[in-house]
């Protein structure tokens, strides 16, 4: 054999060297890699639903509070929060302040949310005959809160409406002519009750079951709204059944 032939045999291609290397793995547990071409992976395009961003709410309550024009502040007694009034509530102008506090019931952020709700409750408790003349000014804040269609805000407003109707004689009858602004949202969420099967629905204990709150509020509207209340409620909420007849 000539030196040229020996040199040609010594020079091996990369492919031949790789094949010889793979043969040496036989019987030793297999190779860590394969000569087979990998299968092409199918790219599956996935679509994600866009996140629904809640519209930012800018209330008159927040604007007045940030300017320091509201006579309230948060006070702590131990770990308990409460509203501290800087002036006597009896000296407040309800025509000015009560609509502002009702507007704040749409707030989601603290401390505005807490101050607006507790401040509204305090004003209704201390109304002393000053609430009824202000009712027409409260309709727009009530409507705007309900029209957010947010579960928590609607529940808050329903509880306040119940307290409003109970706070003074004649308010239930006064609200009848404003049912057109208030009741359409009631009709949308009236049957919004949770079906949890055998599980406990703690929202009933907390008073946050929207369907139950609407039914309770409508019943109070009918009882406090006078003779025409039921007919007006029935017009906007056809599935509503009278509770007055069941009371006797």
HUSULSUL-V381122 format. One record per residue. N is the residue number from 0. RES is the residue in one small letter. OMEGA is omega in whole degrees, 0 to 359 (999 if undefined). D_CENTER is the distance of its C-alpha to the mean C-alpha in whole Angstrom. Layout:
N;RES;OMEGA;D_CENTER / N;RES;OMEGA;D_CENTER
This chain:
0;x;181;91 / 1;x;179;91 / 2;x;179;89 / 3;x;179;87 / 4;x;178;86 / 5;x;180;85 / 6;x;180;83 / 7;x;178;81 / 8;x;181;80 / 9;x;180;79 / 10;x;181;77 / 11;x;178;74 / 12;x;178;71 / 13;x;180;67 / 14;x;180;66 / 15;x;180;70 / 16;x;180;69 / 17;x;179;65 / 18;x;178;67 / 19;x;179;69 / 20;x;181;66 / 21;x;179;64 / 22;x;183;67 / 23;x;179;68 / 24;x;185;64 / 25;x;180;66 / 26;x;182;66 / 27;x;176;64 / 28;x;177;61 / 29;x;182;60 / 30;x;179;59 / 31;x;179;56 / 32;x;183;55 / 33;x;177;56 / 34;x;182;58 / 35;x;178;56 / 36;x;180;54 / 37;x;178;50 / 38;x;179;48 / 39;x;180;46 / 40;x;178;42 / 41;x;179;40 / 42;x;180;38 / 43;x;179;34 / 44;x;179;32 / 45;x;179;28 / 46;x;180;26 / 47;x;178;22 / 48;x;180;19 / 49;x;178;18 / 50;x;179;15 / 51;x;180;12 / 52;x;179;12 / 53;x;180;9 / 54;x;179;11 / 55;x;182;13 / 56;x;176;13 / 57;x;185;16 / 58;x;174;17 / 59;x;179;20 / 60;x;180;19 / 61;x;181;19 / 62;x;180;22 / 63;x;182;24 / 64;x;180;23 / 65;x;178;24 / 66;x;182;27 / 67;x;183;28 / 68;x;177;28 / 69;x;186;26 / 70;x;181;28 / 71;x;173;26 / 72;x;179;25 / 73;x;178;24 / 74;x;181;26 / 75;x;171;27 / 76;x;190;29 / 77;x;178;29 / 78;x;184;26 / 79;x;176;24 / 80;x;173;23 / 81;x;179;23 / 82;x;176;24 / 83;x;179;27 / 84;x;181;29 / 85;x;179;31 / 86;x;177;33 / 87;x;182;34 / 88;x;182;31 / 89;x;181;34 / 90;x;182;35 / 91;x;175;32 / 92;x;184;32 / 93;x;179;29 / 94;x;180;29 / 95;x;191;28 / 96;x;185;26 / 97;x;176;24 / 98;x;179;22 / 99;x;179;21 / 100;x;176;19 / 101;x;178;18 / 102;x;180;17 / 103;x;179;15 / 104;x;175;13 / 105;x;185;10 / 106;x;176;11 / 107;x;187;9 / 108;x;176;12 / 109;x;3;15 / 110;x;185;17 / 111;x;182;16 / 112;x;181;13 / 113;x;183;15 / 114;x;181;18 / 115;x;182;17 / 116;x;181;16 / 117;x;177;19 / 118;x;177;21 / 119;x;179;20 / 120;x;180;21 / 121;x;180;24 / 122;x;179;25 / 123;x;179;25 / 124;x;183;27 / 125;x;186;29 / 126;x;178;30 / 127;x;176;33 / 128;x;182;33 / 129;x;185;32 / 130;x;184;29 / 131;x;179;30 / 132;x;184;31 / 133;x;185;28 / 134;x;179;26 / 135;x;179;27 / 136;x;182;25 / 137;x;186;22 / 138;x;181;21 / 139;x;176;20 / 140;x;178;17 / 141;x;181;16 / 142;x;181;16 / 143;x;178;14 / 144;x;180;11 / 145;x;183;11 / 146;x;172;12 / 147;x;180;9 / 148;x;176;8 / 149;x;188;4 / 150;x;186;5 / 151;x;181;5 / 152;x;179;6 / 153;x;179;8 / 154;x;178;9 / 155;x;181;11 / 156;x;179;12 / 157;x;178;14 / 158;x;179;15 / 159;x;177;17 / 160;x;178;18 / 161;x;178;20 / 162;x;179;21 / 163;x;181;22 / 164;x;182;24 / 165;x;189;26 / 166;x;186;27 / 167;x;178;30 / 168;x;176;32 / 169;x;182;32 / 170;x;178;28 / 171;x;179;27 / 172;x;180;30 / 173;x;183;29 / 174;x;184;26 / 175;x;182;27 / 176;x;178;28 / 177;x;179;25 / 178;x;181;23 / 179;x;178;24 / 180;x;189;21 / 181;x;193;19 / 182;x;179;19 / 183;x;178;19 / 184;x;175;15 / 185;x;183;16 / 186;x;180;18 / 187;x;189;16 / 188;x;186;13 / 189;x;182;16 / 190;x;181;17 / 191;x;176;14 / 192;x;183;15 / 193;x;175;15 / 194;x;184;19 / 195;x;181;20 / 196;x;182;23 / 197;x;182;25 / 198;x;181;23 / 199;x;176;21 / 200;x;184;18 / 201;x;178;17 / 202;x;178;14 / 203;x;178;17 / 204;x;182;18 / 205;x;182;15 / 206;x;180;15 / 207;x;176;11 / 208;x;190;13 / 209;x;181;11 / 210;x;180;15 / 211;x;179;17 / 212;x;179;15 / 213;x;180;16 / 214;x;179;20 / 215;x;181;20 / 216;x;179;19 / 217;x;178;22 / 218;x;179;24 / 219;x;176;24 / 220;x;182;25 / 221;x;182;28 / 222;x;185;29 / 223;x;187;29 / 224;x;179;29 / 225;x;188;33 / 226;x;185;35 / 227;x;186;33 / 228;x;184;30 / 229;x;181;30 / 230;x;179;31 / 231;x;177;29 / 232;x;181;26 / 233;x;181;28 / 234;x;183;28 / 235;x;179;24 / 236;x;187;23 / 237;x;183;26 / 238;x;182;25 / 239;x;177;25 / 240;x;185;28 / 241;x;176;30 / 242;x;182;29 / 243;x;182;32 / 244;x;181;35 / 245;x;183;34 / 246;x;184;34 / 247;x;999;38
